[in-house]
Structure formats: structure tokens, C-alpha cells
Amino acid sequence: MGSLFPRRHLLLLCLAVCASGASLSSAGDWSNNGGNAGRNGLSDEVGPLAADPLWNGGRNSIIAWQPMIAGRRVFSVRQTGFPPAGEPNGSPVACQDLDTGAELWFRHVPYVAGDWTTFVLGTSNGLVYAGRSGNGASVSQIFYALDQTTGNTVWTSDEPIDAGPYDGICFATNGDLVIGNAASVRRVAAVDGSTLWETPRLCNVTSSCGIALSGDAVYVAEPAPGGNWIKKLDLTTGDVLYNTVVMPGFTSQNTPFVGPDGTVYLSRTQNNVLTDFFYAFEDTGSALLEKWHVDAGWTTTSEFGCGPDGTVYML
């Protein structure tokens, strides 16, 4: 599924597609921001041909935070208040049945003074991850691995993170989490929350520090002399391998994503027609080479998308 929408719109659209267009026998998971490790919005679901909602309901929320989908369950935060007012009970995680909308469980992630609102990091291997970090990387906090069936805590991370709902996270094929913090990229073990490696990085604008995965690669955008570039890290070790040419422009508030053919994309924009471009890079295994760039509209904290044929959709 491709999309031109910002994150919250893209994921609400995905929820509608999965709820009303999917058969009851199978459903495509939506495990993180962008839907998958490449964050390319590609789903195996087929959208509905008419407006025929399967269900509509659940706890009220003042913000339509991103839902995640795993199997027959939908996970989302239902916001009733922001810190400090309304906490610790102003942002519970709710689990709903994908087929009926019935609430299966909800729980409050523990609140410590100074914490931010709860967000769902993603879902993988029977776990759903939630935490209270973020708010422009001003809040660092551990996160929780919850059992998808019960909502009970399975483990907590060894170290705090400062990533938030717009940064998102990605999952390695074994379920390990790869997290883009403001000053580092970190791989966390899915079995116990321990840190496997951590690599320093620079993030151009906090809340826009996410990463993308493809194969054994981690792609991260950061400032460079004269603009910004994308770096490739080794997924196993965290080692920095190489980077793209510099993309001119001061700020960058979008996350790289990877198409089904391995093309690495970034919409690097700052509301300046002289420097706002959507870039495509080829990873040759020894270098990231520019394939092309085209004019781009100004967007921030946005996820774009690819179709099954590799077509890319952008603004």
C-alpha cells in the first residue's frame, strides 16, 4: 500500500483497510511506523472497493495515535490527557479484536514524574512494546515489552531511550529492536531488553530521528557539512560502513525508507524550493550512489510508500 499521508493519516488508513477490506482468515501485520522494517508502507492487504466499515468503536481518544496490528489484534494508545494533568492514567495502551473491535485488554504504562505520554513502539514475535520517552528527545525512559495476549510485562529495557512516537523503531528478522535515538542508534535484544550495540549519531531535528532496515543494513539520516546525508550501518555490529553524497539543505525532518528493490529514499525538505528534493539511492554493497532526485513538497515526520511493483509515492 502506498500513501501520500503523514504518519498518523497513513496508519489510520491502514487500520481502516485492514478492518474493512481484509478477509477474516488472514491479515497483514502493521508492526511499526511505515508498516515494516523498510518503512515503505507496503502491505499484502487489498483495500476495500466501497465504504463498508466492518466496525467502528473503542475508547475515546483526543489524538488518533498510530495503531499497530499483529495477527487478530490492534494496539493503540487512547489519549485522555497529557502530562502532568491526567497522568498516570491519561494514555493507556488498548488492545482490540481486529475482527470485531471488542476490547481485549488495556493497561497503563508506569508513570514517573517528568515522563511523556505513552506511545506504542511496535509489535513483533508475540510482544507489543510501549514506553513514555520522547517529547523532542527531552524525556529518556525505559520501555516495556508486553505480552500481546494479556498486556502483562515480559521485560523492561536495560537502558532508557529518548525516541518517541514520530521517530518509531524497526525490527530485525529475529525480532530485535533497532532504535534511532537523538544521539545514537541502538539494537536491543528481543529476548530480554539488553543492549546489543550502540553507535553514536547526530539527529538533525529531534522527533525525526528514525531509521530504516533492509537486509543487513541500517539506514540513518544525519547532518553533514553543507547539508545532510544517509549513513549505512551494519545491522550485526552497528559499524558505520559508508554514506551518500551530501544533500544540500539545513534541516531534515523525515526518515529514510527502503523500497522492495532495495532503493533507499529520503524526502529532504525544509520549505525551500531551491533545496527541497526527494532522493533515491542505490546501495551497491560498497557505496550509496544517487539514482535520481525530484522536486518535493515540504513535509515533516511523514511516512511515504511503495507499491507492489516498486513504484514510489511521494509529495
C-alpha positions as CSV (number, residue, x, y, z in Angstrom):
1,M,0.0,0.0,0.0
2,G,1.4,3.4,-0.9
3,S,0.4,6.6,0.7
4,L,0.9,10.4,0.5
5,F,-0.3,11.0,4.0
6,P,1.6,12.0,7.2
7,R,2.2,9.1,9.7
8,R,-1.0,9.5,11.6
9,H,-3.1,9.6,8.5
10,L,-1.2,6.7,6.8
11,L,-1.7,4.4,9.8
12,L,-5.4,5.3,10.3
13,L,-5.8,4.5,6.6
14,C,-4.1,1.2,7.2
15,L,-6.3,0.4,10.1
16,A,-9.4,1.1,8.0
17,V,-8.1,-1.0,5.2
18,C,-7.2,-4.0,7.4
19,A,-10.5,-3.8,9.3
20,S,-12.9,-3.4,6.4
21,G,-11.1,-4.9,3.4
22,A,-9.4,-8.0,4.7
23,S,-10.8,-11.5,4.9
24,L,-11.4,-12.9,8.3
25,S,-8.9,-15.7,7.7
26,S,-5.8,-13.5,7.2
27,A,-4.5,-10.1,7.9
28,G,-1.3,-8.2,7.1
29,D,0.5,-7.0,10.2
30,W,1.4,-3.4,10.6
31,S,4.3,-3.7,13.0
32,N,5.8,-0.2,13.2
33,N,5.9,3.3,11.7
34,G,5.8,2.6,7.9
35,G,4.4,-0.9,8.4
36,N,7.6,-2.9,8.1
37,A,11.4,-2.8,8.6
38,G,11.9,-0.8,5.4
39,R,9.1,1.6,6.4
40,N,7.8,1.6,2.9
41,G,4.1,1.2,3.6
42,L,3.8,-1.9,1.5
43,S,1.1,-4.3,2.8
44,D,-0.3,-7.6,1.4
45,E,-3.8,-6.4,2.2
46,V,-6.2,-5.4,-0.6
47,G,-8.2,-2.3,0.1
48,P,-12.0,-2.1,0.1
49,L,-13.8,-1.1,-3.1
50,A,-16.5,0.7,-1.2
51,A,-17.0,2.4,2.1
52,D,-18.3,-0.6,4.1
53,P,-16.8,-0.4,7.6
54,L,-16.6,-3.7,9.5
55,W,-16.6,-2.0,12.9
56,N,-16.1,1.4,14.5
57,G,-15.6,1.9,18.2
58,G,-13.4,1.7,21.3
59,R,-12.2,4.0,23.9
60,N,-12.3,7.7,23.2
61,S,-9.0,9.5,22.4
62,I,-8.3,13.2,21.9
63,I,-5.5,12.2,19.5
64,A,-5.6,9.5,16.9
65,W,-2.3,7.9,17.8
66,Q,-0.9,5.3,15.4
67,P,-2.4,1.8,15.7
68,M,-0.3,-1.3,15.3
69,I,-1.6,-4.6,14.0
70,A,-0.4,-8.1,14.8
71,G,-2.5,-11.2,13.9
72,R,-6.0,-10.6,15.0
73,R,-5.2,-7.7,17.4
74,V,-4.9,-3.9,17.1
75,F,-2.9,-2.0,19.6
76,S,-3.2,1.8,20.2
77,V,-2.9,4.5,22.8
78,R,-6.2,6.1,23.8
79,Q,-5.3,9.6,25.0
80,T,-7.4,11.5,27.5
81,G,-4.8,13.8,29.0
82,F,-1.2,15.0,28.7
83,P,1.5,15.2,31.4
84,P,1.3,16.3,34.1
85,A,-2.5,16.6,34.0
86,G,-4.3,13.3,33.6
87,E,-1.3,11.2,34.4
88,P,-0.6,8.5,35.2
89,N,-3.8,7.3,33.6
90,G,-4.2,9.6,30.6
91,S,-2.7,7.4,27.9
92,P,-3.4,3.7,28.3
93,V,-2.5,1.1,25.8
94,A,-5.6,-0.7,24.5
95,C,-5.8,-4.0,22.6
96,Q,-8.8,-4.6,20.4
97,D,-10.0,-7.5,18.4
98,L,-9.3,-6.9,14.7
99,D,-12.5,-8.5,13.5
100,T,-15.0,-7.1,16.0
101,G,-13.4,-4.1,17.7
102,A,-14.0,-5.6,21.1
103,E,-11.5,-4.5,23.7
104,L,-9.4,-7.5,24.8
105,W,-7.3,-5.7,27.4
106,F,-5.9,-2.3,28.4
107,R,-3.2,-1.2,30.7
108,H,-1.3,1.9,32.0
109,V,2.4,2.0,31.4
110,P,4.1,3.1,34.7
111,Y,4.5,6.8,35.1
112,V,7.4,8.7,36.7
113,A,7.3,12.4,37.2
114,G,8.6,14.1,34.1
115,D,7.6,11.2,31.7
116,W,5.9,11.9,28.4
117,T,2.7,10.4,27.1
118,T,2.7,6.7,26.4
119,F,3.3,5.5,22.8
120,V,3.4,2.1,21.1
121,L,6.8,1.4,19.6
122,G,5.7,-1.6,17.6
123,T,4.8,-5.2,17.7
124,S,6.8,-8.4,17.0
125,N,7.1,-12.0,18.0
126,G,4.2,-12.0,20.4
127,L,5.2,-8.8,22.1
128,V,4.0,-5.2,21.9
129,Y,6.3,-2.5,23.0
130,A,5.3,0.7,24.8
131,G,7.1,3.5,26.6
132,R,7.0,7.1,27.8
133,S,10.1,8.6,26.2
134,G,10.3,11.3,23.5
135,N,8.8,14.8,23.6
136,G,11.5,16.0,21.3
137,A,14.1,13.7,22.9
138,S,13.7,15.7,26.1
139,V,12.4,12.6,28.0
140,S,14.6,9.5,28.4
141,Q,12.9,6.4,29.9
142,I,13.0,2.6,29.7
143,F,10.4,0.9,27.6
144,Y,8.2,-2.2,28.3
145,A,7.7,-5.4,26.4
146,L,4.1,-6.5,26.9
147,D,2.6,-9.8,26.1
148,Q,0.2,-9.3,23.1
149,T,-2.4,-11.7,24.6
150,T,-2.6,-10.3,28.2
151,G,-0.8,-7.0,28.3
152,N,1.4,-8.3,31.1
153,T,5.0,-7.1,31.3
154,V,7.5,-9.6,30.0
155,W,10.6,-7.5,30.5
156,T,11.8,-3.9,30.6
157,S,14.7,-2.5,28.6
158,D,18.1,-2.3,30.3
159,E,18.7,1.3,29.2
160,P,16.4,4.3,28.6
161,I,15.7,5.6,25.1
162,D,14.7,9.1,24.0
163,A,12.9,8.1,20.8
164,G,9.2,9.0,20.6
165,P,6.1,8.2,18.5
166,Y,7.3,10.1,15.4
167,D,10.8,8.5,15.4
168,G,9.4,5.0,15.6
169,I,11.5,1.8,15.6
170,C,12.3,-1.1,13.3
171,F,12.6,-4.8,13.9
172,A,15.3,-7.2,12.7
173,T,14.1,-10.5,11.3
174,N,14.7,-12.2,14.7
175,G,12.5,-9.5,16.5
176,D,15.4,-7.4,17.9
177,L,14.5,-3.7,18.1
178,V,16.7,-1.1,16.3
179,I,16.0,2.4,17.7
180,G,17.0,5.8,16.4
181,N,17.7,8.0,19.4
182,A,18.7,11.6,19.1
183,A,22.4,10.9,19.7
184,S,22.7,7.2,18.9
185,V,21.3,4.1,17.1
186,R,20.8,1.1,19.3
187,R,20.0,-2.5,18.8
188,V,18.1,-4.1,21.7
189,A,17.6,-7.9,22.2
190,A,14.0,-9.1,21.8
191,V,14.6,-11.9,24.4
192,D,15.4,-9.7,27.4
193,G,15.8,-6.0,26.6
194,S,19.6,-5.9,26.8
195,T,21.6,-3.6,24.5
196,L,23.5,-5.5,21.8
197,W,25.3,-2.4,20.3
198,E,25.0,1.3,20.3
199,T,26.5,3.7,17.7
200,P,26.8,7.4,18.0
201,R,24.9,9.6,15.5
202,L,23.6,13.1,15.1
203,C,19.9,13.8,14.6
204,N,19.0,16.9,12.7
205,V,15.7,17.6,14.4
206,T,14.5,15.8,17.5
207,S,11.4,13.7,17.0
208,S,12.6,13.0,13.4
209,C,15.4,10.6,14.3
210,G,14.0,7.2,13.0
211,I,15.9,4.6,11.0
212,A,15.1,2.0,8.3
213,L,16.3,-1.5,7.8
214,S,16.9,-3.7,4.8
215,G,18.7,-7.0,4.9
216,D,21.8,-6.5,7.0
217,A,21.7,-2.7,6.7
218,V,20.6,0.1,8.9
219,Y,20.0,3.5,7.2
220,V,20.1,6.7,9.2
221,A,19.9,10.3,8.1
222,E,22.1,12.9,9.8
223,P,23.6,16.4,9.3
224,A,26.8,16.6,7.2
225,P,29.0,19.6,6.1
226,G,26.8,21.6,3.8
227,G,23.6,19.6,4.3
228,N,22.6,16.1,5.2
229,W,23.5,12.5,4.2
230,I,22.3,9.0,4.8
231,K,24.7,6.6,6.5
232,K,24.7,2.8,6.3
233,L,25.4,0.9,9.5
234,D,26.0,-2.9,9.8
235,L,22.9,-4.5,11.4
236,T,25.0,-7.1,13.2
237,T,27.7,-4.8,14.7
238,G,26.5,-1.2,14.4
239,D,29.7,-0.3,12.5
240,V,29.4,2.7,10.1
241,L,30.1,1.5,6.6
242,Y,29.6,4.4,4.2
243,N,27.4,7.3,3.3
244,T,25.7,9.1,0.4
245,V,26.8,12.4,-1.1
246,V,25.6,15.4,0.7
247,M,22.1,16.5,0.1
248,P,22.0,20.4,0.3
249,G,19.7,21.9,2.9
250,F,19.8,22.8,6.5
251,T,17.0,20.7,8.2
252,S,15.7,17.2,7.6
253,Q,12.5,16.0,9.4
254,N,11.7,12.8,7.6
255,T,13.0,9.3,7.9
256,P,14.7,7.2,5.2
257,F,12.8,4.3,3.8
258,V,13.7,1.4,1.6
259,G,11.7,0.1,-1.4
260,P,11.2,-3.6,-2.2
261,D,14.0,-3.5,-4.7
262,G,16.5,-2.1,-2.1
263,T,16.4,1.5,-3.3
264,V,16.9,3.9,-0.3
265,Y,14.7,7.0,-0.3
266,L,14.6,10.3,1.6
267,S,12.4,13.3,1.2
268,R,14.8,16.0,2.5
269,T,12.8,19.2,2.7
270,Q,12.7,22.5,4.7
271,N,10.1,24.6,2.8
272,N,12.7,26.0,0.3
273,V,12.2,25.2,-3.4
274,L,15.9,25.6,-4.0
275,T,16.8,22.6,-1.8
276,D,13.7,20.5,-1.3
277,F,14.1,17.2,-3.1
278,F,13.1,13.6,-2.9
279,Y,16.2,11.4,-3.3
280,A,16.7,7.8,-4.5
281,F,19.9,6.0,-3.8
282,E,21.3,2.6,-4.9
283,D,23.2,0.6,-2.3
284,T,25.9,-1.3,-4.3
285,G,27.3,-3.1,-1.3
286,S,30.3,-0.8,-1.2
287,A,28.6,2.7,-1.8
288,L,25.3,4.5,-1.7
289,L,25.0,6.1,-5.2
290,E,22.4,8.6,-6.1
291,K,20.0,7.3,-8.8
292,W,17.9,10.5,-9.1
293,H,16.2,13.3,-7.2
294,V,13.0,15.2,-8.0
295,D,11.3,18.3,-6.6
296,A,9.4,17.6,-3.3
297,G,6.8,19.3,-1.2
298,W,7.7,20.3,2.3
299,T,6.7,17.6,4.8
300,T,7.7,16.7,8.4
301,T,7.6,13.4,10.4
302,S,6.0,11.8,7.4
303,E,6.0,8.2,6.0
304,F,5.8,7.6,2.3
305,G,5.1,4.4,0.4
306,C,5.8,1.9,-2.3
307,G,3.5,-0.2,-4.4
308,P,4.0,-3.9,-5.1
309,D,5.8,-3.1,-8.4
310,G,8.3,-0.9,-6.6
311,T,6.6,2.4,-7.6
312,V,7.2,5.1,-5.0
313,Y,4.6,7.6,-3.8
314,M,5.6,11.0,-2.5
315,L,4.5,14.6,-2.4
